[in-house]
Amino acid sequence: MTRRYVPSSLPRLAEDWEADGPRVLDAVLAEDDGEEAEYAALMGAADASAELLAGLPDGRRRRVVVVVDSPADRGPVTWRDVVAVHVDDRDDADPDDDLAWWATQEVGDLLASL
């Protein structure tokens, strides 16, 4: 299995939630299976997500990272491949802040709460 950290945004996540699965345009891979490497990959994807936020309205400027486990490091994925979604708890969060963890089955509730 390959774990991919996929930068996203709330509008993209909402579109993907209605589709078969998240779009994996660019992904960050951890250098190894170690906790520090995985955290570095998560935060690298969060930095890439921050670049997607320019011009978004209030209530939508949160970094989003979709974590995917799949048999290959390329190609389409489904929601069954998603192991978690990480999201800022507020707009324009500090880049050093940790992201909140959401289970895949909670994504609908997350989106409805915004």
N, CA, C and O atoms as a MOPAC input file, in Angstrom:
PM7 MOZYME 1SCF
protein

 N      0.83700 1    -1.18600 1     0.00000 1
 C      0.00000 1     0.00000 1     0.00000 1
 C      0.87800 1     1.24500 1     0.00000 1
 O      1.95300 1     1.27800 1     0.60000 1
 N      0.39200 1     2.25100 1    -0.68200 1
 C      1.05100 1     3.54100 1    -0.70500 1
 C      0.15200 1     4.55000 1    -0.02200 1
 O     -1.02300 1     4.66900 1    -0.36900 1
 N      0.68600 1     5.27400 1     0.93700 1
 C     -0.08200 1     6.32500 1     1.60500 1
 C      0.26600 1     7.64300 1     0.91900 1
 O      1.43000 1     8.02300 1     0.79600 1
 N     -0.79900 1     8.32900 1     0.47500 1
 C     -0.64200 1     9.61900 1    -0.19100 1
 C     -1.36500 1    10.69600 1     0.60600 1
 O     -2.45800 1    10.47600 1     1.12800 1
 N     -0.74300 1    11.84800 1     0.68800 1
 C     -1.31500 1    13.00000 1     1.37000 1
 C     -1.68800 1    13.99600 1     0.28100 1
 O     -0.81600 1    14.58900 1    -0.35500 1
 N     -2.98900 1    14.17700 1     0.06900 1
 C     -3.49800 1    14.91900 1    -1.07500 1
 C     -3.98500 1    16.30400 1    -0.63400 1
 O     -4.93800 1    16.40600 1     0.13800 1
 N     -3.33400 1    17.37400 1    -1.12100 1
 C     -3.81100 1    18.71700 1    -0.79600 1
 C     -5.17900 1    18.95900 1    -1.42600 1
 O     -5.43400 1    18.55100 1    -2.55900 1
 N     -6.04900 1    19.62300 1    -0.68200 1
 C     -7.38500 1    19.91800 1    -1.18500 1
 C     -7.85000 1    21.23100 1    -0.57300 1
 O     -7.07600 1    21.94100 1     0.06900 1
 N     -9.11100 1    21.54000 1    -0.77900 1
 C     -9.76200 1    22.71300 1    -0.18700 1
 C    -11.19000 1    22.29900 1     0.14200 1
 O    -11.65400 1    21.25600 1    -0.31800 1
 N    -11.88500 1    23.10100 1     0.93000 1
 C    -13.26800 1    22.74700 1     1.26800 1
 C    -14.16400 1    22.66600 1     0.03100 1
 O    -14.94500 1    21.72100 1    -0.08000 1
 N    -14.08400 1    23.63600 1    -0.92000 1
 C    -14.92600 1    23.48600 1    -2.11300 1
 C    -14.59800 1    22.22200 1    -2.92000 1
 O    -15.50200 1    21.54400 1    -3.40800 1
 N    -13.32500 1    21.91500 1    -3.05500 1
 C    -12.94800 1    20.70300 1    -3.79400 1
 C    -13.40300 1    19.46400 1    -3.03800 1
 O    -13.88700 1    18.51200 1    -3.65100 1
 N    -13.25700 1    19.45900 1    -1.71800 1
 C    -13.70100 1    18.31700 1    -0.91600 1
 C    -15.20400 1    18.10500 1    -1.08500 1
 O    -15.66300 1    16.96900 1    -1.20400 1
 N    -15.97000 1    19.19600 1    -1.09500 1
 C    -17.41800 1    19.08000 1    -1.26800 1
 C    -17.75700 1    18.49000 1    -2.63700 1
 O    -18.64200 1    17.64000 1    -2.74200 1
 N    -17.06400 1    18.93000 1    -3.68000 1
 C    -17.28800 1    18.36800 1    -5.01700 1
 C    -16.91500 1    16.88900 1    -5.05200 1
 O    -17.64100 1    16.06700 1    -5.61000 1
 N    -15.78300 1    16.56400 1    -4.45300 1
 C    -15.32100 1    15.17600 1    -4.44800 1
 C    -16.24900 1    14.27800 1    -3.63400 1
 O    -16.42100 1    13.10400 1    -3.96100 1
 N    -16.85400 1    14.82800 1    -2.56400 1
 C    -17.75700 1    14.05400 1    -1.71700 1
 C    -18.95700 1    13.57600 1    -2.52400 1
 O    -19.48300 1    12.48900 1    -2.28600 1
 N    -19.38300 1    14.38900 1    -3.47300 1
 C    -20.50900 1    14.03600 1    -4.33400 1
 C    -20.09700 1    13.07000 1    -5.44800 1
 O    -20.95100 1    12.45300 1    -6.08500 1
 N    -18.81200 1    12.94300 1    -5.67700 1
 C    -18.29300 1    12.08200 1    -6.74300 1
 C    -17.90100 1    10.71500 1    -6.15600 1
 O    -18.14700 1    10.43700 1    -4.98300 1
 N    -17.30400 1     9.89500 1    -6.97200 1
 C    -16.89300 1     8.55300 1    -6.54800 1
 C    -15.71300 1     8.56600 1    -5.58800 1
 O    -15.48700 1     7.59700 1    -4.86300 1
 N    -14.97000 1     9.64900 1    -5.58000 1
 C    -13.80700 1     9.72300 1    -4.71500 1
 C    -13.04900 1    10.99900 1    -4.94900 1
 O    -13.35800 1    11.75200 1    -5.87300 1
 N    -12.06000 1    11.25200 1    -4.12200 1
 C    -11.30000 1    12.49100 1    -4.24400 1
 C    -10.39500 1    12.48200 1    -5.46800 1
 O     -9.88100 1    11.44300 1    -5.88500 1
 N    -10.21900 1    13.67100 1    -6.02600 1
 C     -9.26600 1    13.82800 1    -7.13200 1
 C     -7.86900 1    13.85500 1    -6.55100 1
 O     -7.59500 1    14.57700 1    -5.59200 1
 N     -7.00600 1    13.08100 1    -7.12500 1
 C     -5.62000 1    13.05500 1    -6.68100 1
 C     -4.79400 1    13.68500 1    -7.79400 1
 O     -4.29600 1    12.99700 1    -8.68500 1
 N     -4.65800 1    15.01700 1    -7.72600 1
 C     -3.89600 1    15.72600 1    -8.74600 1
 C     -2.41900 1    15.72100 1    -8.39400 1
 O     -1.57500 1    15.35700 1    -9.21200 1
 N     -2.12400 1    16.11700 1    -7.19800 1
 C     -0.76100 1    16.08700 1    -6.67200 1
 C     -0.84400 1    15.47700 1    -5.29400 1
 O     -1.80700 1    15.70400 1    -4.56100 1
 N      0.14900 1    14.71500 1    -4.94600 1
 C      0.14800 1    14.11100 1    -3.62000 1
 C      1.56300 1    14.16000 1    -3.06500 1
 O      2.54600 1    14.16200 1    -3.80700 1
 N      1.63700 1    14.19900 1    -1.75800 1
 C      2.91800 1    14.16200 1    -1.05800 1
 C      3.05900 1    12.76600 1    -0.47800 1
 O      2.12700 1    12.24100 1     0.13000 1
 N      4.22100 1    12.17200 1    -0.66800 1
 C      4.50800 1    10.85000 1    -0.11500 1
 C      5.49500 1    10.99100 1     1.03300 1
 O      6.41600 1    11.80500 1     0.96400 1
 N      5.31300 1    10.21200 1     2.07900 1
 C      6.26200 1    10.19700 1     3.18600 1
 C      7.53000 1     9.47100 1     2.74600 1
 O      7.47700 1     8.53700 1     1.94500 1
 N      8.66400 1     9.90800 1     3.27700 1
 C      9.93800 1     9.28100 1     2.92300 1
 C     10.01800 1     7.84200 1     3.42300 1
 O     10.68500 1     7.00300 1     2.81800 1
 N      9.33200 1     7.56500 1     4.53300 1
 C      9.29700 1     6.20500 1     5.07300 1
 C      8.03700 1     6.07300 1     5.92400 1
 O      7.21400 1     6.98800 1     5.94700 1
 N      7.87400 1     4.95600 1     6.62000 1
 C      6.67100 1     4.71200 1     7.41600 1
 C      6.75100 1     5.29400 1     8.82300 1
 O      5.84100 1     5.10000 1     9.62900 1
 N      7.82800 1     6.00100 1     9.11600 1
 C      7.99200 1     6.56100 1    10.45100 1
 C      7.01900 1     7.69100 1    10.72300 1
 O      6.57200 1     8.38300 1     9.80800 1
 N      6.69700 1     7.86700 1    11.99300 1
 C      5.73400 1     8.88500 1    12.40100 1
 C      6.18300 1    10.29000 1    11.99100 1
 O      5.36600 1    11.09600 1    11.54500 1
 N      7.47100 1    10.58200 1    12.13800 1
 C      7.97300 1    11.90700 1    11.78000 1
 C      7.87400 1    12.14500 1    10.27800 1
 O      7.52500 1    13.24500 1     9.85000 1
 N      8.17400 1    11.14100 1     9.48300 1
 C      8.08900 1    11.27800 1     8.02500 1
 C      6.64600 1    11.46000 1     7.58200 1
 O      6.37000 1    12.24500 1     6.67500 1
 N      5.72900 1    10.74400 1     8.21100 1
 C      4.31900 1    10.89100 1     7.86200 1
 C      3.80000 1    12.27000 1     8.26500 1
 O      3.02100 1    12.87500 1     7.52800 1
 N      4.21900 1    12.76800 1     9.41900 1
 C      3.80600 1    14.10800 1     9.83600 1
 C      4.36900 1    15.16000 1     8.87600 1
 O      3.67000 1    16.10900 1     8.52100 1
 N      5.60800 1    15.00000 1     8.46000 1
 C      6.21200 1    15.93500 1     7.50600 1
 C      5.45100 1    15.92600 1     6.18000 1
 O      5.24800 1    16.98100 1     5.57900 1
 N      5.03200 1    14.75800 1     5.72400 1
 C      4.25800 1    14.65900 1     4.48600 1
 C      2.89200 1    15.33000 1     4.65500 1
 O      2.43000 1    16.03600 1     3.75800 1
 N      2.25300 1    15.10900 1     5.79800 1
 C      0.96300 1    15.74400 1     6.07900 1
 C      1.09500 1    17.26200 1     6.03700 1
 O      0.28100 1    17.94000 1     5.41000 1
 N      2.10600 1    17.79300 1     6.69700 1
 C      2.26500 1    19.24100 1     6.74100 1
 C      2.72400 1    19.79500 1     5.39000 1
 O      2.39500 1    20.93100 1     5.05000 1
 N      3.47500 1    19.01400 1     4.62100 1
 C      3.82300 1    19.42400 1     3.26100 1
 C      2.58400 1    19.54400 1     2.39200 1
 O      2.46100 1    20.48500 1     1.60800 1
 N      1.66400 1    18.59300 1     2.52800 1
 C      0.40500 1    18.65800 1     1.78800 1
 C     -0.44600 1    19.82300 1     2.29500 1
 O     -1.15600 1    20.45400 1     1.51200 1
 N     -0.38200 1    20.11400 1     3.59500 1
 C     -1.11900 1    21.25900 1     4.14200 1
 C     -0.58900 1    22.56600 1     3.54500 1
 O     -1.36700 1    23.47000 1     3.24100 1
 N      0.72000 1    22.66300 1     3.37900 1
 C      1.29900 1    23.84900 1     2.74100 1
 C      0.81000 1    23.98100 1     1.30200 1
 O      0.49400 1    25.08300 1     0.85400 1
 N      0.74600 1    22.87500 1     0.58300 1
 C      0.24700 1    22.89900 1    -0.79700 1
 C     -1.23500 1    23.26600 1    -0.81600 1
 O     -1.69000 1    23.95800 1    -1.72700 1
 N     -1.98300 1    22.81100 1     0.17400 1
 C     -3.38900 1    23.15500 1     0.27200 1
 C     -3.56700 1    24.65800 1     0.47700 1
 O     -4.48900 1    25.25600 1    -0.07700 1
 N     -2.69100 1    25.26600 1     1.26800 1
 C     -2.78600 1    26.70700 1     1.53300 1
 C     -2.71500 1    27.51100 1     0.23600 1
 O     -3.31300 1    28.58200 1     0.13400 1
 N     -1.99400 1    27.00200 1    -0.73900 1
 C     -1.88800 1    27.68800 1    -2.02400 1
 C     -3.21000 1    27.65400 1    -2.79500 1
 O     -3.42700 1    28.48500 1    -3.67700 1
 N     -4.08600 1    26.71400 1    -2.47700 1
 C     -5.38000 1    26.60100 1    -3.15700 1
 C     -6.43800 1    27.55200 1    -2.58900 1
 O     -7.52600 1    27.67200 1    -3.15200 1
 N     -6.12600 1    28.22100 1    -1.48600 1
 C     -7.13300 1    28.98400 1    -0.76100 1
 C     -7.30100 1    30.42700 1    -1.22700 1
 O     -8.26900 1    31.08700 1    -0.84900 1
 N     -6.37800 1    30.91900 1    -2.03400 1
 C     -6.44900 1    32.31400 1    -2.48000 1
 C     -7.77300 1    32.57600 1    -3.18200 1
 O     -8.17500 1    31.83200 1    -4.07600 1
 N     -8.43700 1    33.63400 1    -2.76800 1
 C     -9.68300 1    34.03800 1    -3.41000 1
 C    -10.92700 1    33.33700 1    -2.91200 1
 O    -12.03100 1    33.66800 1    -3.34500 1
 N    -10.78200 1    32.37800 1    -2.01300 1
 C    -11.97600 1    31.70900 1    -1.48800 1
 C    -12.67100 1    32.60300 1    -0.46100 1
 O    -12.00500 1    33.37400 1     0.23100 1
 N    -14.00000 1    32.51300 1    -0.35100 1
 C    -14.73700 1    33.36700 1     0.60000 1
 C    -14.54800 1    32.90500 1     2.04600 1
 O    -14.04800 1    31.81300 1     2.31500 1
 N    -14.97000 1    33.78300 1     2.96900 1
 C    -14.94800 1    33.43300 1     4.39500 1
 C    -15.67500 1    32.11400 1     4.60300 1
 O    -16.65200 1    31.81100 1     3.91800 1
 N    -15.18600 1    31.34000 1     5.55400 1
 C    -15.79100 1    30.05300 1     5.84600 1
 C    -15.29000 1    28.93300 1     4.95000 1
 O    -15.67600 1    27.77800 1     5.12500 1
 N    -14.44200 1    29.26200 1     4.00100 1
 C    -13.91700 1    28.25400 1     3.06600 1
 C    -12.39600 1    28.23600 1     3.00100 1
 O    -11.81500 1    27.42300 1     2.28100 1
 N    -11.74100 1    29.12900 1     3.75200 1
 C    -10.27900 1    29.22400 1     3.68600 1
 C     -9.61900 1    28.37500 1     4.78200 1
 O     -9.01300 1    28.88800 1     5.72200 1
 N     -9.76100 1    27.08900 1     4.62300 1
 C     -9.14600 1    26.14400 1     5.55600 1
 C     -8.32500 1    25.14100 1     4.76100 1
 O     -8.75700 1    24.65200 1     3.71700 1
 N     -7.14500 1    24.84500 1     5.26600 1
 C     -6.33400 1    23.81600 1     4.61000 1
 C     -7.01800 1    22.46500 1     4.79400 1
 O     -7.57300 1    22.17200 1     5.85300 1
 N     -6.96800 1    21.65700 1     3.75300 1
 C     -7.56900 1    20.32300 1     3.77600 1
 C     -6.56000 1    19.34800 1     3.18700 1
 O     -5.97100 1    19.60800 1     2.13700 1
 N     -6.36400 1    18.22800 1     3.86500 1
 C     -5.50700 1    17.15700 1     3.35600 1
 C     -6.29000 1    15.85500 1     3.43800 1
 O     -6.77100 1    15.47400 1     4.50600 1
 N     -6.41200 1    15.18100 1     2.30800 1
 C     -7.08100 1    13.89000 1     2.23400 1
 C     -5.99600 1    12.82000 1     2.24200 1
 O     -5.09000 1    12.84400 1     1.40900 1
 N     -6.08700 1    11.88200 1     3.18400 1
 C     -5.08800 1    10.82300 1     3.31300 1
 C     -5.63600 1     9.55900 1     2.66500 1
 O     -6.70600 1     9.06700 1     3.02200 1
 N     -4.87000 1     9.04400 1     1.69800 1
 C     -5.31700 1     7.92400 1     0.87400 1
 C     -4.32600 1     6.76900 1     0.99100 1
 O     -3.11700 1     6.97400 1     0.88500 1
 N     -4.82900 1     5.57300 1     1.20700 1
 C     -4.03400 1     4.34300 1     1.10700 1
 C     -4.51900 1     3.60100 1    -0.12100 1
 O     -5.69500 1     3.24900 1    -0.21800 1
 N     -3.62000 1     3.36500 1    -1.05400 1
 C     -4.02500 1     2.65400 1    -2.26300 1
 C     -2.87900 1     1.77500 1    -2.73700 1
 O     -1.73000 1     1.98400 1    -2.34800 1
 N     -3.18600 1     0.79200 1    -3.57600 1
 C     -2.16200 1    -0.14400 1    -4.01500 1
 C     -1.09000 1     0.48700 1    -4.90200 1
 O      0.00800 1    -0.05900 1    -5.01300 1
 N     -1.37900 1     1.60900 1    -5.52800 1
 C     -0.40200 1     2.25300 1    -6.40900 1
 C     -0.24100 1     3.70700 1    -5.99200 1
 O     -1.10400 1     4.26500 1    -5.31400 1
 N      0.86100 1     4.31600 1    -6.39700 1
 C      1.07300 1     5.71100 1    -6.03700 1
 C      0.52200 1     6.67600 1    -7.08200 1
 O      0.75600 1     7.88100 1    -6.99700 1
 N     -0.19000 1     6.16700 1    -8.04200 1
 C     -0.85500 1     6.98800 1    -9.06700 1
 C     -2.21400 1     6.37100 1    -9.38000 1
 O     -2.48700 1     5.22200 1    -9.03300 1
 N     -3.04900 1     7.14900 1   -10.03400 1
 C     -4.31700 1     6.60800 1   -10.49100 1
 C     -5.48200 1     7.01900 1    -9.64000 1
 O     -5.30600 1     7.62600 1    -8.58400 1
 N     -6.68700 1     6.69000 1   -10.09600 1
 C     -7.89400 1     7.10400 1    -9.38700 1
 C     -8.05300 1     6.36100 1    -8.06300 1
 O     -7.56200 1     5.24700 1    -7.88100 1
 N     -8.75100 1     7.01600 1    -7.15800 1
 C     -9.05600 1     6.40400 1    -5.86600 1
 C    -10.55000 1     6.56500 1    -5.60400 1
 O    -11.21200 1     7.39600 1    -6.22600 1
 N    -11.06100 1     5.78000 1    -4.69700 1
 C    -12.44900 1     5.90200 1    -4.27100 1
 C    -12.45400 1     6.29600 1    -2.79500 1
 O    -11.40300 1     6.34100 1    -2.15600 1
 N    -13.63300 1     6.57900 1    -2.26200 1
 C    -13.72100 1     6.92700 1    -0.84700 1
 C    -13.31100 1     5.76200 1     0.04700 1
 O    -12.93200 1     5.97600 1     1.19800 1
 N    -13.38200 1     4.53500 1    -0.46400 1
 C    -12.91200 1     3.37200 1     0.32700 1
 C    -11.40900 1     3.43100 1     0.55600 1
 O    -10.90800 1     2.83600 1     1.51100 1
 N    -10.67500 1     4.14300 1    -0.30900 1
 C     -9.22100 1     4.27100 1    -0.17500 1
 C     -8.81700 1     5.36300 1     0.82200 1
 O     -7.66100 1     5.41800 1     1.24300 1
 N     -9.75400 1     6.22100 1     1.19500 1
 C     -9.45700 1     7.34000 1     2.08400 1
 C     -9.48100 1     6.85700 1     3.52600 1
 O    -10.44400 1     6.22900 1     3.96500 1
 N     -8.40500 1     7.15800 1     4.26400 1
 C     -8.33200 1     6.72700 1     5.66100 1
 C     -8.65100 1     7.85800 1     6.63300 1
 O     -9.02500 1     7.60300 1     7.77800 1
 N     -8.50400 1     9.10600 1     6.18600 1
 C     -8.80700 1    10.25200 1     7.04600 1
 C     -8.77000 1    11.52700 1     6.21800 1
 O     -8.21500 1    11.57200 1     5.12000 1
 N     -9.37200 1    12.54900 1     6.77900 1
 C     -9.30400 1    13.88600 1     6.20700 1
 C     -8.86700 1    14.81400 1     7.34000 1
 O     -9.40700 1    14.75500 1     8.44500 1
 N     -7.89300 1    15.66200 1     7.05900 1
 C     -7.39800 1    16.62800 1     8.04600 1
 C     -7.78000 1    18.02300 1     7.57600 1
 O     -7.57900 1    18.36900 1     6.41200 1
 N     -8.33800 1    18.83200 1     8.49700 1
 C     -8.86300 1    20.15400 1     8.13800 1
 C     -8.52400 1    21.14100 1     9.25000 1
 O     -8.57000 1    20.79900 1    10.43100 1
 N     -8.17800 1    22.38100 1     8.85600 1
 C     -8.01700 1    23.44100 1     9.85000 1
 C     -9.32300 1    23.64000 1    10.59400 1
 O    -10.39900 1    23.42500 1    10.03700 1
 N     -9.23100 1    24.05300 1    11.85500 1
 C    -10.45000 1    24.27200 1    12.63200 1
 C    -11.01700 1    25.67900 1    12.45700 1
 O    -12.06900 1    25.99900 1    13.01100 1
 N    -10.31700 1    26.52800 1    11.68100 1
 C    -10.81500 1    27.87600 1    11.40900 1
 C    -10.16200 1    28.40200 1    10.13700 1
 O     -9.13800 1    27.88800 1     9.68800 1
 N    -10.77200 1    29.43200 1     9.56900 1
 C    -10.19800 1    30.09900 1     8.39900 1
 C     -8.85100 1    30.72200 1     8.74500 1
 O     -8.62200 1    31.15800 1     9.87300 1
 N     -7.97500 1    30.75600 1     7.76300 1
 C     -6.69400 1    31.45500 1     7.87200 1
 C     -5.89600 1    31.04300 1     9.10700 1
 O     -5.29000 1    31.88800 1     9.76600 1
 N     -5.89400 1    29.76200 1     9.41800 1
 C     -5.14600 1    29.25500 1    10.56500 1
 C     -3.65300 1    29.46200 1    10.33500 1
 O     -3.19200 1    29.56300 1     9.19800 1
 N     -2.92600 1    29.52200 1    11.40900 1
 C     -1.47600 1    29.65700 1    11.33300 1
 C     -0.89900 1    28.41800 1    10.64200 1
 O     -1.32300 1    27.29900 1    10.93000 1
 N      0.06000 1    28.60700 1     9.73600 1
 C      0.62400 1    27.45900 1     9.02200 1
 C      1.28400 1    26.41000 1     9.92700 1
 O      1.47500 1    25.26400 1     9.52000 1
 N      1.62900 1    26.81000 1    11.15400 1
 C      2.23900 1    25.85200 1    12.08300 1
 C      1.21100 1    25.09000 1    12.91100 1
 O      1.56400 1    24.15600 1    13.63100 1
 N     -0.06400 1    25.48100 1    12.81300 1
 C     -1.11100 1    24.79700 1    13.57700 1
 C     -1.34200 1    23.39400 1    13.02200 1
 O     -1.23600 1    23.15800 1    11.81900 1
 N     -1.65600 1    22.48100 1    13.91800 1
 C     -2.03600 1    21.14300 1    13.48600 1
 C     -3.43800 1    21.18700 1    12.89900 1
 O     -4.22800 1    22.07700 1    13.21400 1
 N     -3.73500 1    20.23200 1    12.05600 1
 C     -5.05900 1    20.12300 1    11.46100 1
 C     -5.88200 1    19.12100 1    12.26700 1
 O     -5.33800 1    18.18100 1    12.84700 1
 N     -7.19500 1    19.33000 1    12.29600 1
 C     -8.09900 1    18.40400 1    12.98400 1
 C     -8.29900 1    17.16300 1    12.11800 1
 O     -8.32700 1    17.23700 1    10.89000 1
 N     -8.43800 1    16.01800 1    12.79200 1
 C     -8.62500 1    14.73000 1    12.11300 1
 C    -10.10600 1    14.42800 1    11.99900 1
 O    -10.85500 1    14.57200 1    12.96500 1
 N    -10.52800 1    14.00600 1    10.80900 1
 C    -11.91300 1    13.58900 1    10.56600 1
 C    -11.89500 1    12.20700 1     9.93300 1
 O    -11.15000 1    11.96300 1     8.98400 1
 N    -12.70400 1    11.31400 1    10.45100 1
 C    -12.86300 1     9.99600 1     9.83400 1
 C    -13.62900 1    10.16800 1     8.52300 1
 O    -14.39600 1    11.11800 1     8.36800 1
 N    -13.42400 1     9.26900 1     7.60600 1
 C    -14.07400 1     9.36500 1     6.29800 1
 C    -15.59000 1     9.46600 1     6.43400 1
 O    -16.21500 1    10.26000 1     5.73000 1
 N    -16.18600 1     8.69300 1     7.30900 1
 C    -17.63500 1     8.70600 1     7.44900 1
 C    -18.14100 1    10.01200 1     8.07500 1
 O    -19.35100 1    10.23900 1     8.11200 1
 N    -17.25200 1    10.86500 1     8.56200 1
 C    -17.64900 1    12.14000 1     9.14600 1
 C    -17.57200 1    13.30800 1     8.16300 1
 O    -17.96800 1    14.42200 1     8.50600 1
 N    -17.07200 1    13.07600 1     6.95000 1
 C    -16.87100 1    14.15800 1     5.99700 1
 C    -18.19400 1    14.84500 1     5.65600 1
 O    -18.23100 1    16.07100 1     5.55400 1
 N    -19.26700 1    14.09900 1     5.48000 1
 C    -20.56600 1    14.70000 1     5.22000 1
 C    -20.99300 1    15.63700 1     6.33000 1
 O    -21.51000 1    16.72200 1     6.06100 1
 N    -20.78100 1    15.23000 1     7.59200 1
 C    -21.11200 1    16.07800 1     8.73100 1
 C    -20.23300 1    17.32000 1     8.76200 1
 O    -20.71700 1    18.41000 1     9.06600 1
 N    -18.95000 1    17.17000 1     8.45200 1
 C    -18.03600 1    18.30800 1     8.38900 1
 C    -18.53200 1    19.33200 1     7.38800 1
 O    -18.63400 1    20.51900 1     7.69600 1
 N    -18.83800 1    18.86900 1     6.19500 1
 C    -19.28400 1    19.77400 1     5.13900 1
 C    -20.62400 1    20.42900 1     5.47300 1
 O    -20.83900 1    21.59700 1     5.14900 1
 N    -21.52300 1    19.68800 1     6.11800 1
 C    -22.81900 1    20.24100 1     6.49800 1
 C    -22.69800 1    21.29300 1     7.60300 1
 O    -23.55400 1    22.16900 1     7.72600 1
 N    -21.64300 1    21.20500 1     8.39900 1
 C    -21.47800 1    22.13900 1     9.51500 1
 C    -20.91200 1    23.48000 1     9.09000 1
 O    -20.85600 1    24.40400 1     9.90100 1
 N    -20.49600 1    23.60900 1     7.85800 1
 C    -19.86600 1    24.85400 1     7.41000 1
 C    -20.86200 1    25.80500 1     6.78600 1
 O    -20.48800 1    26.89800 1     6.35900 1

